[in-house]
Amino acid sequence: MNQVSSTMTAFICANCASGGAPPAAGLKPASPDFDWPGSVRQVLVPCTGRLQPENVLRAFESGSSIVSIVACLEDNCQYIEGSRRCASRVDYIRSILKEIGLGEERLLLFRVAGSAPGVPVSAARPGAALHPADIREQAMQALRIQPPSPLAQSIHAGIEDSPDE
């Protein structure tokens, strides 16, 4: 039987750390450079406040051992309530993960300075926002600690059991 490796999905707010500058027409918004290793799937979202529990649960269902959400600081969100909505949804999703036995520690929430108009990035609360390198290190540490998701093992077993065409 093949070894199942741990993977991570990272949902990143498209507005965090962009300095408030809109992207050029037709281009994706710039996001912080996390320099993720190959085992990380990065998904840019318009605002983490729009991220639905189904999206996060689907990432776990697809085999991610860890899901990270990188949101703006609560007082520095372009959409004002987005980061607060995200935080309450993270609490809700963690309760689901705990209830089903997957473990609430598999869902990580990080904060970076956002791009709220009129609020310079340097005005963010000291010590509250993390740098991309710190986020990457903490997420990779969590990925090393957690065993591969049992859901990934089920998916992997299903692939091994399927008949060849």
Beta strands, then each sheet from edge to edge (+ up, - down):
strand 1: 8-13
strand 2: 40-45
strand 3: 66-72
strand 4: 107-112
sheet 1: 2+ 1+ 3+ 4+
end
